[in-house]
Amino acid sequence: MKFFKAIILFCSLSFFAFETAHDYYISTTQIDYIEEKQSVQITSRLFLSDIESLLRQRYDKDITFGEELKPKNVDTYIESYLHEKISIKINGEKVNFTFLGEEYDYDIMKCYIEIEDVKSIDSFEITNTVLFDLIQEQQNIIKTKINSKQKSFILTINDPKAVLNFN
């Protein structure tokens, strides 16, 4: 019975967490190390309304997302913002990532990022301050699958960094 209640609670929170008008300010970032491809693949999910507000504030006050409407220059703005707000170190060395693009799923924007030529990971550090400059209550959930180990972290404005060691 406890298991059933936990499933209902999780499903309810998941449903309410991604409504258009939301009371919770969260993003989720999934990080997967694909050893065969020597690649770290990252997907960040952000509320479209939050990104729209941020882009209006920082880059263009007239930006509006709508049905079948992708604002001009949005790729450039998002790429620039993500490079400013996400920092990654692998094995103690800062690495550059490539912004591959974004897609929209109702009121969620999925941003795709990749780090290539990663031969092995002994340690992984991420600092993610996305939307902290817009929303003080923002929480960025980081889920990782690296070296067959899954970990999760919640990053906040007061604790924006997670470190994983694998040795």
C-alpha positions as CSV (number, residue, x, y, z in Angstrom):
1,M,0.0,0.0,0.0
2,K,2.9,2.4,0.8
3,F,4.4,1.7,-2.6
4,F,1.1,2.5,-4.3
5,K,0.7,5.8,-2.4
6,A,4.3,6.7,-3.3
7,I,3.6,6.1,-7.0
8,I,0.4,8.2,-6.9
9,L,2.3,11.0,-5.1
10,F,5.2,11.0,-7.6
11,C,2.8,11.0,-10.6
12,S,0.8,13.8,-9.1
13,L,3.9,15.9,-8.4
14,S,5.2,15.2,-11.9
15,F,2.0,16.3,-13.4
16,F,1.7,19.5,-11.4
17,A,5.4,20.4,-11.7
18,F,5.1,21.0,-15.4
19,E,1.9,23.0,-15.7
20,T,2.0,26.3,-17.6
21,A,1.3,28.4,-14.4
22,H,3.5,26.8,-11.9
23,D,4.3,27.4,-8.2
24,Y,7.5,25.4,-8.3
25,Y,10.6,26.7,-10.0
26,I,12.6,23.7,-11.1
27,S,14.6,22.5,-14.0
28,T,15.9,19.0,-14.6
29,T,19.2,18.1,-16.3
30,Q,20.0,14.5,-17.3
31,I,23.7,13.7,-17.8
32,D,24.7,10.5,-19.5
33,Y,28.2,9.2,-20.2
34,I,28.1,7.0,-23.3
35,E,31.5,5.3,-23.0
36,E,31.3,3.6,-26.4
37,K,30.9,7.0,-28.1
38,Q,33.3,8.8,-25.7
39,S,30.5,11.3,-25.2
40,V,28.7,13.0,-22.4
41,Q,25.1,13.8,-23.5
42,I,23.1,16.3,-21.5
43,T,19.4,17.2,-21.7
44,S,18.1,20.1,-19.7
45,R,14.4,20.7,-19.3
46,L,13.2,24.2,-18.5
47,F,9.8,25.8,-18.2
48,L,9.2,27.7,-21.4
49,S,7.6,30.6,-19.6
50,D,10.7,31.0,-17.4
51,I,13.0,31.0,-20.4
52,E,10.8,33.4,-22.2
53,S,10.9,35.8,-19.2
54,L,14.7,35.4,-18.9
55,L,15.3,36.1,-22.6
56,R,13.0,39.1,-22.5
57,Q,14.9,40.5,-19.6
58,R,18.4,39.8,-21.0
59,Y,18.2,40.0,-24.7
60,D,15.0,41.1,-26.4
61,K,11.9,42.5,-24.6
62,D,9.7,41.4,-27.5
63,I,10.5,37.7,-27.5
64,T,7.3,35.6,-27.4
65,F,7.0,31.8,-27.8
66,G,3.8,30.5,-29.4
67,E,2.3,27.7,-31.4
68,E,4.7,27.0,-34.3
69,L,6.6,30.2,-33.4
70,K,10.3,30.2,-32.7
71,P,11.6,33.6,-31.9
72,K,14.4,35.0,-34.1
73,N,17.9,34.6,-32.6
74,V,16.6,32.3,-29.8
75,D,19.3,29.6,-30.5
76,T,22.1,32.2,-30.1
77,Y,20.6,33.6,-26.9
78,I,20.1,30.2,-25.3
79,E,23.5,29.0,-26.3
80,S,25.1,32.1,-24.9
81,Y,23.1,31.9,-21.7
82,L,23.9,28.2,-21.1
83,H,27.6,28.7,-21.7
84,E,27.5,31.5,-19.0
85,K,25.5,29.5,-16.5
86,I,26.7,25.9,-16.8
87,S,30.3,25.0,-16.0
88,I,31.6,21.4,-16.2
89,K,34.9,19.9,-15.1
90,I,35.8,16.3,-16.0
91,N,38.8,14.8,-14.2
92,G,39.6,18.2,-12.7
93,E,39.8,20.0,-16.1
94,K,37.2,22.5,-17.3
95,V,35.6,21.2,-20.6
96,N,33.7,23.0,-23.3
97,F,30.4,21.7,-24.4
98,T,28.5,22.0,-27.7
99,F,24.9,23.3,-27.7
100,L,23.2,21.1,-30.2
101,G,19.8,22.9,-30.1
102,E,16.5,22.9,-28.4
103,E,13.0,21.5,-28.9
104,Y,9.6,22.2,-27.4
105,D,7.3,19.8,-25.6
106,Y,4.1,21.8,-24.6
107,D,5.4,24.2,-22.0
108,I,8.8,22.7,-21.6
109,M,12.0,23.6,-23.5
110,K,14.5,20.7,-23.9
111,C,18.1,21.9,-24.5
112,Y,20.6,19.4,-25.9
113,I,24.3,19.6,-25.0
114,E,27.2,17.3,-25.8
115,I,30.8,16.9,-24.7
116,E,32.9,14.8,-27.1
117,D,36.2,13.0,-26.8
118,V,35.7,11.9,-23.2
119,K,37.8,8.8,-22.8
120,S,37.1,8.2,-19.1
121,I,35.6,9.9,-16.1
122,D,37.2,9.7,-12.7
123,S,35.5,12.8,-11.4
124,F,32.7,15.0,-12.7
125,E,31.8,18.5,-11.5
126,I,28.9,20.6,-12.6
127,T,27.9,24.1,-11.6
128,N,24.4,25.0,-12.9
129,T,23.1,28.4,-12.1
130,V,20.5,28.5,-14.8
131,L,17.6,30.8,-13.9
132,F,19.1,31.7,-10.5
133,D,19.4,35.3,-11.8
134,L,15.7,35.4,-12.5
135,I,14.1,33.3,-9.8
136,Q,15.5,33.2,-6.2
137,E,13.5,30.0,-5.5
138,Q,14.8,28.1,-8.5
139,Q,16.1,24.6,-8.0
140,N,18.0,22.7,-10.6
141,I,17.8,18.9,-10.3
142,I,20.8,17.1,-11.8
143,K,20.5,13.4,-12.6
144,T,23.5,11.5,-13.7
145,K,24.3,8.1,-15.2
146,I,28.1,7.9,-15.3
147,N,30.2,4.8,-15.2
148,S,27.0,2.7,-14.6
149,K,26.3,4.7,-11.5
150,Q,23.2,6.9,-11.1
151,K,23.2,9.9,-8.8
152,S,20.8,12.8,-8.2
153,F,21.4,16.3,-6.8
154,I,19.4,19.4,-6.2
155,L,21.3,22.6,-6.8
156,T,20.1,25.9,-5.3
157,I,21.3,29.5,-5.4
158,N,23.2,28.8,-2.2
159,D,24.6,25.4,-3.3
160,P,25.0,25.5,-7.1
161,K,27.7,22.8,-7.6
162,A,27.8,19.0,-7.5
163,V,30.9,16.8,-7.5
164,L,31.1,13.1,-8.3
165,N,34.2,11.0,-7.7
166,F,34.6,7.5,-9.2
167,N,38.0,6.3,-8.0
